[in-house]
Amino acid sequence: MSGGGSETAVGCEATPGGGDKKRDSLGTAGSPAHLIIKDLGEIHSRLLDHRPVIQGETRYFVKEFEEKRGLREMRVLENLKNVIHETNEHTLTKCRETMQDNLNQVLQRLQEATDSVCRLQQREQERKKHVWVLLKHSATPSRNNAAHIIS
């Protein structure tokens, strides 16, 4: 079952003298029996040895897969590039302008709130001073109050 390996001829035996010369029991290399055996070897390798076919199919599949994958990845990268460009050119600029407008409004409202709180604090301090002064004056005993307290 070796697809491209060396094959040993069927029917060949080593010479009894132990030499390198082999004797073909079926005849010479061009004899019909030798051709039939050779054809049987080719038929065997074509019918039963599927490695070359499988290797070819595998190479074809990998090539097609890589091409399709490469094209798909190129489309994905192109789409990402377009989205990034759109974001940088339009969306980011629009967001920055909107943020500046809204921040200016927020800062204005914050300043108004701070001013309002300061006015309220001043009023509260003035009220506390006024109440303190009133309490201080009412806490000093007068003669009428002292007479009233003693009796």
Buried (B, 14 or more C-beta within 10 A) or exposed (E): EEEEEEEEBBEEEEEEEEEEEEEBEBEEEEEEBBEEBBEEEEEEBEEEBEEEEEEEEEEEEEEEEEEEEEEEEEEEEEEEEEEEEEEEEEEEEEEEEEEEEEEEEEEEEEEEEEEEEEEEEEEEEEEEEEEEEEEEEEEEEEEEEEEEEEE
